[in-house]
Amino acid sequence: MDLFARTGSWAAIAGGALLAGGAFINLLPPDYASNEFSQEVTTGTFALTATLRFLSIPLLIWGVLAIYARQADRLRVFGLVAVVLTLTSLLLNGSVVFADLFITPSIAHQAPAILDGNPGGRLGAGFLLAWVSNLSFLLLGIATLRAKTLSRWTGWALVIVGLSPALPLSGTETIIGLGLAAAGFAALKPRPTTAAETVPASLIGP
């Protein structure tokens, strides 16, 4: 389990870097935001960003499981719920990235109007749900801070990731990736033990 947890921290670093890198490429010129989305999805740049983001998902799932494993005995019910919601969020966002990589290019050729219009109904609700689900990282960050097992920076990095969807920024996905990489890096370092934590329970009393 220790090997799984420590290698999982490196998986979170790698996954966060891939997600941040893939999202950052979209911010570089040329800016496709001024063009139709159906044109963007057929470019090599979009295929590259979608591939990097797609590869990040299994690594981030591994990373979240590793963060949970290293503090499972201290997270309790709140932490367990936070982990389940976080994994659900990654699966939802992974399905969106899967669609970007394998489905939308075909739609762009056959029915570009679907991509260029404003998604509504269940399709729009699905995209909104996947994006809002990133708030689950906020719960995991709070649970990690309460558990006091990992470095506090792990918890704060997850809190930042969870709050990122609420920021009115165009590079939010890049911030999420960097935050998850930072959480994985901070999880490599053991939390400093205080004097109170090192005193045996028998000396502290009932």
C-alpha positions as CSV (number, residue, x, y, z in Angstrom):
1,M,0.0,0.0,0.0
2,D,2.9,2.4,0.7
3,L,4.3,1.8,-2.7
4,F,0.9,2.4,-4.3
5,A,0.5,5.7,-2.3
6,R,3.9,7.1,-3.0
7,T,3.8,6.2,-6.7
8,G,0.3,7.6,-6.8
9,S,1.6,11.0,-5.6
10,W,3.9,11.0,-8.7
11,A,0.9,10.0,-10.8
12,A,-0.9,13.1,-9.5
13,I,2.1,15.2,-10.4
14,A,2.3,13.8,-13.9
15,G,-1.5,13.9,-14.4
16,G,-1.7,17.5,-13.2
17,A,1.1,18.5,-15.5
18,L,-0.5,16.8,-18.5
19,L,-3.8,18.5,-17.8
20,A,-2.2,21.9,-17.3
21,G,-0.1,21.5,-20.4
22,G,-3.0,20.4,-22.6
23,A,-5.2,23.3,-21.3
24,F,-2.4,25.8,-21.7
25,I,-1.8,25.0,-25.3
26,N,-5.4,26.2,-26.0
27,L,-4.4,29.6,-24.6
28,L,-1.6,30.1,-27.0
29,P,-2.0,31.9,-30.4
30,P,-3.7,31.4,-32.7
31,D,-6.7,31.9,-30.6
32,Y,-9.5,29.6,-31.9
33,A,-12.1,31.3,-29.6
34,S,-12.9,33.6,-32.5
35,N,-13.6,30.7,-34.9
36,E,-16.3,28.2,-35.0
37,F,-15.8,25.3,-32.6
38,S,-16.4,22.8,-35.5
39,Q,-13.3,24.2,-37.2
40,E,-11.2,24.1,-34.0
41,V,-11.9,20.4,-33.3
42,T,-10.5,19.3,-36.6
43,T,-7.1,20.9,-36.0
44,G,-3.9,19.1,-34.9
45,T,-3.6,21.5,-31.9
46,F,-7.0,20.5,-30.6
47,A,-6.1,16.8,-31.0
48,L,-2.9,17.3,-29.1
49,T,-4.7,19.1,-26.2
50,A,-7.4,16.5,-26.0
51,T,-4.8,13.7,-26.0
52,L,-2.9,15.3,-23.1
53,R,-6.0,15.9,-21.1
54,F,-7.2,12.4,-21.8
55,L,-4.0,10.8,-20.6
56,S,-4.2,12.9,-17.4
57,I,-7.4,11.3,-16.2
58,P,-6.3,7.8,-15.2
59,L,-3.2,9.3,-13.6
60,L,-5.3,11.7,-11.6
61,I,-7.7,9.0,-10.5
62,W,-4.6,7.0,-9.3
63,G,-3.4,10.2,-7.5
64,V,-6.7,10.8,-5.7
65,L,-6.9,7.1,-4.6
66,A,-3.3,7.4,-3.3
67,I,-4.1,10.6,-1.3
68,Y,-7.1,8.8,0.2
69,A,-5.1,5.7,1.0
70,R,-2.5,7.6,3.0
71,Q,-5.1,9.1,5.3
72,A,-8.0,6.7,5.0
73,D,-8.1,5.9,8.7
74,R,-8.4,9.7,9.6
75,L,-10.8,10.9,6.9
76,R,-14.0,9.2,8.3
77,V,-17.4,9.5,6.6
78,F,-16.9,13.1,5.4
79,G,-13.6,12.2,3.7
80,L,-15.0,9.1,2.1
81,V,-17.9,11.0,0.6
82,A,-15.4,13.7,-0.6
83,V,-13.3,11.0,-2.3
84,V,-16.3,9.3,-4.0
85,L,-17.5,12.7,-5.3
86,T,-14.0,13.6,-6.5
87,L,-13.6,10.3,-8.4
88,T,-17.0,10.8,-9.9
89,S,-15.9,14.3,-11.0
90,L,-12.8,12.9,-12.7
91,L,-15.0,10.3,-14.5
92,L,-17.4,12.9,-15.7
93,N,-14.7,15.2,-17.0
94,G,-12.9,12.2,-18.5
95,S,-16.1,11.5,-20.5
96,V,-16.0,15.0,-21.8
97,V,-12.4,14.7,-22.8
98,F,-13.1,11.3,-24.4
99,A,-15.8,13.0,-26.5
100,D,-13.4,15.8,-27.5
101,L,-10.8,13.3,-28.7
102,F,-12.9,10.7,-30.4
103,I,-16.4,12.0,-31.1
104,T,-16.5,15.7,-31.8
105,P,-14.2,15.6,-34.9
106,S,-16.6,13.2,-36.6
107,I,-19.6,15.5,-35.6
108,A,-17.7,18.5,-37.0
109,H,-17.6,16.8,-40.4
110,Q,-21.2,15.4,-40.4
111,A,-23.2,18.0,-38.4
112,P,-21.1,21.1,-37.5
113,A,-24.1,23.1,-36.4
114,I,-24.4,20.9,-33.3
115,L,-21.0,22.0,-32.2
116,D,-21.3,25.6,-33.2
117,G,-24.6,26.2,-31.4
118,N,-25.2,26.7,-27.7
119,P,-25.6,23.2,-26.1
120,G,-29.0,22.9,-24.4
121,G,-31.1,20.3,-22.9
122,R,-29.4,17.2,-21.5
123,L,-26.2,17.9,-23.4
124,G,-25.8,21.3,-21.8
125,A,-26.8,20.0,-18.4
126,G,-24.1,17.3,-18.8
127,F,-21.4,19.8,-19.5
128,L,-22.5,22.0,-16.6
129,L,-22.6,19.0,-14.2
130,A,-19.1,17.9,-15.2
131,W,-17.7,21.4,-14.7
132,V,-19.5,22.0,-11.4
133,S,-18.4,18.6,-10.1
134,N,-14.9,20.0,-9.8
135,L,-16.1,21.6,-6.6
136,S,-15.7,18.2,-5.0
137,F,-12.0,18.8,-4.8
138,L,-12.9,21.5,-2.3
139,L,-14.5,18.9,0.0
140,L,-11.4,16.6,-0.4
141,G,-9.2,19.5,0.5
142,I,-11.2,20.3,3.6
143,A,-11.2,16.6,4.6
144,T,-7.4,16.4,4.1
145,L,-6.8,19.5,6.3
146,R,-9.0,18.0,9.0
147,A,-7.3,14.6,8.9
148,K,-3.9,16.3,9.6
149,T,-2.0,13.3,8.1
150,L,-0.5,14.8,5.0
151,S,1.2,18.1,4.5
152,R,-1.2,21.0,5.0
153,W,-0.2,22.2,1.5
154,T,-1.8,19.1,0.0
155,G,-5.1,20.2,1.5
156,W,-4.8,23.8,0.5
157,A,-3.8,22.9,-3.1
158,L,-7.0,20.8,-3.3
159,V,-9.0,23.7,-1.9
160,I,-7.7,25.9,-4.7
161,V,-8.5,23.3,-7.3
162,G,-12.1,23.1,-5.9
163,L,-12.6,26.9,-6.0
164,S,-11.1,27.3,-9.5
165,P,-14.4,26.6,-11.4
166,A,-15.9,29.7,-9.7
167,L,-13.2,32.0,-11.0
168,P,-14.0,34.1,-14.0
169,L,-10.8,33.1,-15.8
170,S,-10.1,31.6,-19.2
171,G,-7.3,29.4,-18.0
172,T,-9.2,27.7,-15.2
173,E,-8.4,24.2,-16.4
174,T,-4.7,25.1,-16.3
175,I,-5.0,26.2,-12.7
176,I,-6.8,22.9,-11.9
177,G,-3.9,20.9,-13.4
178,L,-1.2,22.9,-11.6
179,G,-3.1,22.6,-8.3
180,L,-3.4,18.8,-8.6
181,A,0.3,18.5,-9.5
182,A,1.1,20.7,-6.4
183,A,-1.2,18.5,-4.2
184,G,0.7,15.4,-5.4
185,F,4.1,17.0,-4.8
186,A,3.0,18.1,-1.3
187,A,1.7,14.6,-0.5
188,L,5.3,13.3,-1.0
189,K,6.4,15.1,2.1
190,P,5.3,13.8,5.6
191,R,3.4,16.2,7.8
192,P,5.6,17.6,10.6
193,T,4.8,15.8,13.8
194,T,4.0,18.1,16.8
195,A,5.1,17.4,20.3
196,A,1.5,16.6,21.4
197,E,1.2,14.0,18.6
198,T,4.4,12.2,19.7
199,V,3.3,11.8,23.4
200,P,2.0,8.3,24.0
201,A,-1.8,8.1,24.6
202,S,-1.1,6.4,28.0
203,L,0.8,9.5,29.2
204,I,-1.9,11.9,28.1
205,G,-4.7,10.2,30.1
206,P,-8.2,9.2,29.2
